[in-house]
Amino acid sequence: TKTTKEKNDKSNHTSSAFHTPKKEAPLGSNTKCPAHSDTTTLLLSDAQQWTNRYGALILFFEQWGHTNVPIYHKNQNLYHWVTNQRGRFTELSQQQVKQLSIFHF
């Protein structure tokens, strides 16, 4: 017969760290991470991210009257995005350049 220690060792191998989800969530929905209690979401496409950041830039411009997002701004992602767009301006699509040119970017 198995000792109590052997039984306990076996039960450790079936802990929640080793479980697998019973059913996959449909694409586009929030899913629970099987090893953690936090919620994860699917990533947006590059085009969606660009559009979202551009929308945030419009809001910033409407509030402040310029597109020089400071490094200490509450939306650090916007600061980094603006910096990156300026650094790779020659790589942007014609449409993106046109949209940014509205702000004398």
For each residue, the residues with C-beta under 8 A, 3 or more apart:
1:
2: 6 7 10
3: 6 7
4: 7 8
5: 8 9
6: 2 3 9 10
7: 2 3 4 10 11
8: 4 5 11 12
9: 5 6 12 13
10: 2 6 7 13 14
11: 7 8 14 15
12: 8 9 15
13: 9 10 18
14: 10 11 18 19
15: 11 12 18 19
16: 19
17: 35
18: 13 14 15
19: 14 15 16 34
20: 34
21: 24 32 34
22:
23:
24: 21 31
25: 29 30 31
26: 29
27: 42
28: 42
29: 25 26
30: 25 39 40 41
31: 24 25 39 40 41
32: 21 37 39 40
33: 36 37 38 39 40
34: 19 20 21
35: 17
36: 33
37: 32 33
38: 33
39: 30 31 32 33
40: 30 31 32 33
41: 30 31
42: 27 28
43:
44: 48 49 52
45: 48 49
46: 49 50
47: 50 51
48: 44 45 51 52
49: 44 45 46 52 53
50: 46 47 53 54 96
51: 47 48 54 55
52: 44 48 49 55 56
53: 49 50 56 57 77 78 81
54: 50 51 57 58 99 100
55: 51 52 58 59
56: 52 53 59 60 75 77 78 81
57: 53 54 60 61 67 69 78 81 82 103
58: 54 55 61 62
59: 55 56 62 63
60: 56 57 63 64 67 69 73 75 78
61: 57 58 64 65 66 67 103
62: 58 59
63: 59 60
64: 60 61
65: 61
66: 61 103
67: 57 60 61 82 103 105
68: 82
69: 57 60 73 75 78 79 82
70: 73 79
71: 76 79
72:
73: 60 69 70 76 78 79
74:
75: 56 60 69 78 79
76: 71 73 79 80
77: 53 56 80 81
78: 53 56 57 60 69 73 75 81 82
79: 69 70 71 73 75 76 82 83
80: 76 77 83 84
81: 53 56 57 77 78 84 85
82: 57 67 68 69 78 79 85 86
83: 79 80 86 87
84: 80 81 87 88
85: 81 82 88 89 92 96 100 105
86: 82 83 89 105
87: 83 84
88: 84 85 91 92
89: 85 86 92 97 100 105
90:
91: 88
92: 85 88 89 96 97 100
93: 96 97
94: 97 98
95: 98 99
96: 50 85 92 93 99 100
97: 89 92 93 94 100 101
98: 94 95 101 102
99: 54 95 96 102
100: 54 85 89 92 96 97 103 105
101: 97 98 104 105
102: 98 99 105
103: 57 61 66 67 100
104: 101
105: 67 85 86 89 100 101 102
